[in-house]
Structure formats: C-alpha cells, structure tokens
Amino acid sequence: MEQAEPGQAAQRIEVRCCIVGGGPAGLMLGFLLARAGVPVLVLEKHQDFLRDFRGDTIHPSTLQLMHELDLLQDFLKLPHQEARQIGVQIGDTLLNVADFSHLPTQCKFVALMPQWDFLNFIADRAQRFPAFALKTRAEATALIREGGRVAGVRVKTPQGELEIRCDLLVAADGRHSILRKQAGLEVMELGAPMDVLWMRLSRRDDDPGQTLGRIDAGRMMVMLNRGDYWQCAFVIRKGGYQEIRERGLPAFREEIVGLAPHLRQRVKELRDWDDIKLLTVAVDRLRHWQQPGLLCIGDSAHAMSPIGGVGINLAIQDAVAAANLLAEPLLAGAPSFDDLRSVQERREWPTRITQRMQLLIQDQVISRVLASQRRPAPPWLLRLLGRSPLLQRIPARVLGLGFQPEHVHSPRAR
C-alpha cells in the first residue's frame, strides 16, 4: 500500500466489504466472507489483539462452528482450559448448576482461552484466503455518504488518512462504536445495576478446579480457572468503584478473602489499583441495525451483560448469520437494504431473549445480593438444580448453545 505524503489527499481504496473492528464478530465475518470469495478488508485500530480482561469464554456453540469449518483440531492445540460443569457457592453451600456433558455438540465443555489467542488464530486462517486483508493501526473516523447511502469510511493511520469505498460497511467496533454513533442509530438502553472489577490472582494445584461463582452477604465474585492463575470478576454496584477505592486497597483485599478464604496469601499480588480493571457494564440494543450500505453486528448492535459470558458467542453467531445471508449478494454486487435487514430479523429474537434473561438475573439476583448485608440462602430453584443432574442439562444448553444457534451455510470459493 502506498503512503500518502503530508498535505496530499487521502489515499482511496475500493473493496467489496469493509469491516471496522477486529474483534470476534469482525474477524469471523471477514474470515467467512473471504472464504466465500468476497474481497474484504478488516480494520483494527490497535496494533495487535493483545488486550487483557476481555471475554475469554469460547462456548460449545462456537466450538461447533470451528468443527464445521474444519478448524477445531488445530484450534484446540492452543493452550486452554475446559469447564465441563459450572458451580456456584452461596454462603457455605456449593451447588453444581450446569453440566455440559450431554450437549449434542462435538465439544461438551466451555473452553477458556485468552481472546487474543482466539483472534490471532482466526486472523491467521483468514489471511490464507486471497480475498482477505487485515489492516491494523487503522482507526475509523467518519462515514462517507453518497447518493443516500453509506458508501465507505474515512480512516486514520500512521501513514496518513485513507478513504475506503465499499459496497458494504460493517460496524463491528464494539459497544462504544463510533460508526453507529455517526450513523445516528437509535440505542435502547436496558440498564445494568452493577459494574465489574477484573483482576488476576495466582492459582495453586490444590485450589478448586472448576469455574465457580461465589456469593455471600453483599458480595459476589466469579473465578475462572486459567491454569496458573485465576481470572476474577468482582461484582460491585453500579457507580460504586470510587467508594471502594476510597476505602482503600487493604479493605478491598479483605472483601475478596471473605468470598474466597484460600486466596488470603495471594491478594497482596494486587499491589495497586493498576492491577484492577473496571468494566462498566452496559446492556443495550439498537432499534435498527442497518442503514443503506451499513450493518452493525456484535456489541455494536447489542451490548450484553457479562452474565454467562455469552457476549463473544452471540457476536460470532451474528457474524455467521451475516455471512450466510450476505455472501451471495456481495458476490453479485451491493447488498440491498432488505438483505441487510434480514440479518437483524434473523438475530434479533435470540438477542432479545438472551438480554431478557440477563436482565431478570440482574434484577432478581444480583441487585438483591449487592443490596443485602445478610448471608443469602440458596433459592429453591438452585437447590433443585444442585440435586438433579438431569435438570442441570437445561442451563447447560442455554449457556452452551444459546437460542437459535447458527451453522455455516455461506459458500466456499473454489
């Protein structure tokens, strides 16, 4: 690619499809479109994918897609952990609530893998298709409109500005999407009563081995087994981070120990507040995911709560549906507005019902736990799940497969 000299007009690039955002949705869609022979350019504003405390849970639905794409065997060679059951500890009571061993999938577990490994893997496989291109350190700054439709995007790079013209622009740039904001798409805020503090603490061989949620009086934490460390998500009430900081780091360490006493000798690994990352939780959804020439998918279309770790997998399902519906129209030219609308029609119902379940858990469980100073007792439904391996298959199916799981139907170029 030629570099523009200072003061020169922006370099112009033409491509059939341009995807802004190199996350799970953007890269998976880029992979599938390039596999079908559609010329596609994926833009990622960072230099690489190495950013910590992102969604690291690869659910059975996504692993099944990797199997359908003949990628699973190589994918599972990457370092990962496998969660075959999910449990929760409420007070002193430990309950298993989900058992993935009976799912009708190739992999009957949730894979825990750093997201940058997942993204690097997809990017590497995508670059084997001649129709695929990935440009990093490329930040979208403005939509280009022409003839009543989105015709491309302006992009800032270290070498200068680019003007990318395309038949379809896909916004996969996350919950703070600059493209959906510039397009003026209406966002429906659904609310979230909590935020999350992410951190890592070392793990020992005699620690509990399964993915585990811990709930006690006014406190809640999820611990993900990452082999030699725990990835911990400490749940706090919305907007409560500053108050926690004012109480001091020693007090916060004691909050963690109150939930997980076996970590007492390790909480000092949190040396300062830089070791703790704040995730501001938002749950929202676009009323319309598209305009002529523009489609939003993944978090750009619907920001999910971290409950269940389903966000990455819903984003990938969006990408598969978009490729299934749009690959052939893109091979023929510019997809119509009805083509773009068909993606939302396909994916809106599973998005709505998943968010509805997350909101129910937020309002009926998390809000009450965070507001109470009494040690909670396990609800009757969780006690029933804990006693019935048969019933544990239900939440496993909801978490592992979701609603309306997608399968790869997009063509493969010969």
N, C-alpha and C positions, 0 to 999 in steps of 0.2 A: 504494500500500500504506500503510495507516495505521500510525502509530508507537505503540508501547505506552509509556505513562507509567511512570516509575520506580515499582517496587513492584507494578505490575499483573501479572496473569497473562500468560504468553506468548501472543502472538497466534497463532491457529490458522489454518493454510492447508490446504486439501484439493486434491489434484491426483492424476491417474491414475498418473503415474510421476514420481518424483523421482530425479535423478541427482546424486550427490555427486562433484564433481571435474570441472573444466573443461579437462581435457587432451584429447589426440586421441581417446581412446575415449569419454569422456563427451560431448564436443561432437558427435562424429559420430553417436553413438546418439541424442542429443537431436534432431539435425537429421533423421535418418531417421524417428524416431517422430512428430515434428511434421509431417513431410511426409505421413505416413500418416493424420494427423488425430488422433493421440493427444495429449491435453493433457500436457505435460511441463515440468518445472522443473529447470534445471541450476543447481547451487550451486558457486560458485568462491570459495575463502577469500581469495584475493588481490584487489586492486582491478582488476588487468588481467593480461594474459598476458606482460608484458614481463619475462621472466627468462632470463638468458643461460646458455649451455652446456647446453642441453637437446638432445634428439635432433633434428637438423635435416635428416635424410636422408628424402626422400619417394621411395619405391621405385616401380618401374613398376606393381606391383600396386595401389598406392594411386592412382597417376595414372590407371589404367584405371577405377577406381571413380569418379573425378572425371569421366571421359568418360561413363560410364554415367549419371551424374546431370546431364549437360549443363552441367557447371561447368568443364570443363577449359580451354576457350578463355579465359575470364576469369581463371582461376587462374594460367595461365602468363604473364599480363600482369604479375604480381607479380615483383619482382626475384629472380632465382635464377641458379644456375649448373647446368650439365648435365654429368654424368660418364657418358661413353659406354663407357669402359673403366676397369678397376681394375688397378693395377700394384703391385708390391712390390719394394723394393730390399733385397737381402740381401748385406751386405758391399758389394762394388763391383759386384754383378750386379743389373741391372734386368730384371724379368720382367713381362710382361702376363699376368694370370691370369683375367680375366673380360671378356667382350665382350658388351655388351647389344644390339648392333645387329641381332641375329636373333630377338629375343623376339617372340612373337605378340601384341603389345600396341600400343596407339596411340602410346605414348611409349617409345622404346627407349633410355632413359637413367635415371639416378638424379638427381632434382632436389635441389639443396642450397639450402635456404631457411630463414631463421630461424623457429623454431617459432611464435613469437608472430604472425608474418605468416600462417602457415597457420591458426592458431586464430582469429585475428581474421576471416579470410575465411570460415571455416565458421560462426562465430557470426553474422556479418553476414547470410549467406544463410539461416541458420536463423530469424533474427528476422523474416524476411519471411513466415513461416508464423504464422497467428494462434494456433496451439496451442502455440507455443514461448515460454518465458520463461527468462531468464538473470538470476541474482542474484549479484552479486559482493560481496566482503567478508562472506561468509556461511560460517561455519565450523561443520561438523557436530561435535557434542559427545557425543551419546548416542543410542542406538537407542531407539525406542518399541516395546514388545512388548504385544500384546493377543491373547487367545484362542489362544495357542500359535504365533503368527507375528509377524514383524516388520511393524509397522503404520505406521512412519514414523520420523522423526528429529528430534531437538532441535538447534537451530541458533543460534549466537551471531552477532549482527550489531551494528553501531554503534548501531542504534536500539533494541536490546533483543533478548530471546530470541524465537525463533519455534518453533512446534510444527507440523511439517509432517506431515500424514497422507496416505498414498498407498496404492494397491493394489500397487505395486512400488517398492522402493527399490533402486537400483543403486549399488554401490560402485565408483567409477572414480577413487578418490583416491590411487592410486599405491602404490608398494612399501611405504610406511610407513602404509598405510591404517588409520585409526582405526576404521572400521566393521568390517573383517574381524577386528581385534583384539577389539573389543567383542562380536562375534558368537561368539568362541571357535573360529573355524575353524582347523583344523589346517594348519600350514605345514610343508612338507617342504623343508628346507634342502639344497641340492645343492652348495653350495660354490663358491668362486672364489679362485684363487691370487693375484689381482692387484687393485690399485686403479688409478685413472686421474687424472692431473693435467691439467686443461683450461686452455688459455690461448690468447691470440690474438697473432699477430705480423704486422706489415705485409707485404704481398706486392708484388713488382715485376713489371713486364711480362716481364722476361727470366727469371723463376723458372719451374720446371717447372709445367706447366699441369694435370696430371691428379691425381685423388685418389690418394694414394701412401702406402703403409706402408713404414716404414724399420726394418730390423732389423740390429743389429750386436752385438758382444760384450757381453752382459749388458744390452742396451738395446733398446727398441722404442718407436716413435712413429708415429702416424698423422697425416697432414696433409691437411686438407680445404680445397680451393680455394674461398674465399668472395669472389672478385673482388678487392677491395682489401686483403684480409688472409687469413692462414692461420688456420684453427681447428685447433689442435694438441692431440692427446691423447697425453701421455707416459705410458707404462705402467710401473708400479712394482710391486714385490712387495707382497702383502697386508700391511698394517700398517707399511709402510716409510716413510711420509710424514714422521714425526718425525725419523727418522735423516737423511733428505735435508735437512730444514730445519736440522738441527744442523751439517751440512757447509757450509751457507751458500749464499746465492743465487749468488755468482760460480761456485761449483763446479757448481751445477745448470745455469747457463747454458752452461758448457763441455760438460756432458752432451748438451745439445741440439745444440751446434755439432758434436760428434763424430758425430751422426747426420745432420745437415743443415748442412754447412760454409757453404753460401750464406747462412745466417742469421746469420753471425758479427757483422755490423754492426747486427743488429736485436735481438739477445737482450737488449740493455740497455733495450729497451722494457718488459721485466719489471722494474719499478722496485722492487717489494717483493712480499712473499708474498700481498698482497691481489689482485695481478694473476693469481694462480694458484688455481684452484678444485679442490678434492679431490672426486672422485666415488668413494664407497665402493661397490665392485662387489658385488652380491649376485645369486645365481641361486637362485630358489626357486619353489615351486608349491603351491597349495592342493590338499589331497586332495579336498575337496568345495568347489565354487564357489558353493554356494547353501544357503539355508535357506528355509523358507516365508516368502514376502514379500521376500526379499533375494537379489540376484545380484551376484557380483563379476566384473569383466571387466578386461582390460588388465593393467597392472602390479599391480593389487590381487589378481588371480588368479594371476599368474605374472611374477615379476621376471626380466628377461632380462639376460644379459651384453651389454656394448656391442659384442661381436664381430659384425661385419657390419652394424651399425646397424639391426637388424631390429625393435627393440622397438616403435617408433611404428607400424610397419606391421602387426605382429601385433595390437597394441591395436585398430587400425582394423578389421582382419579380425574380431576379436571383436565389435565394435560392429555390423558389417554382419550377421553371423550372428545376433546377438541381435535385431536389428530384423526380420530375415527370419522368425524363429521366434516372436517375441512380439508383433508389431504387431497381428495379428488377435485373439489372446487378450486383449490390453489394450483393444482397441476394444470387446470384448464384456464386459469386467469385469476381475476379478483373475485373472492367470495362475495355473495350478495349479503344484504343486511339480514335476510331471512336465514341464510346459512349461519351467520354469527349468532342470531337469536336462538337457533336450535341448540347451541351449546348450553346456554342458560336454561332452556327448557329441559334439557337432559339432566343437568346437575343441580338445579335449584331445590328440588324436593329433598334429596339426601342432605344437602347443606342445611336446609331449614330444620329438618327433624333432628339432625345432629346438634345444631345450636340450641334447639328447644330442650333437648336432654341436658346439655351443658348448663343452660340457664336454670333448669329445675334443680340440678345438683348444687349450683352456686347458691340459690335462694333457700333451699330447704336443708342443706347440709353445711356448706362452707360458712355462710353468713352466721348461722346459729352457733357453730363451733367457735368462730372468732369472737363472737359477742358474749360467750359464756365463760365463767370462771369456775364452773363445776366440772368434775370429771365426767365425761359422757359415758353412757352405756350403749352397747351396740344396738341399733334398731332391729326390730324383729325380722325385717327382710334380710339384713346381713347375717343375722344368726341362722336364718333358714338356709341361706346360700352356703354358709360355712359348714352346715351339717349335710348338705346334699350335693355330691359330686355331679349328679345329673343336672341339677339347676345351674351349676357353675358353667355349663356349656352355653347358657344364654348370654350372659355378659361377655363371655369369650368371643362369641360370634359377633356381637355388636361392636366390640372393640377391635377384633381382629379383621373382620371383613367390612364392617360399616353397612350402610344402607345403599343398595344398588351398586355393588362393586362392578367396575368396568373391566373389559377384556380387550385385548389388542385386535382390532379389525382393520386398521389402516393398512394400505397395500405396502408391499416391499418392492422397491425398484429392481428390475432385472439387470 
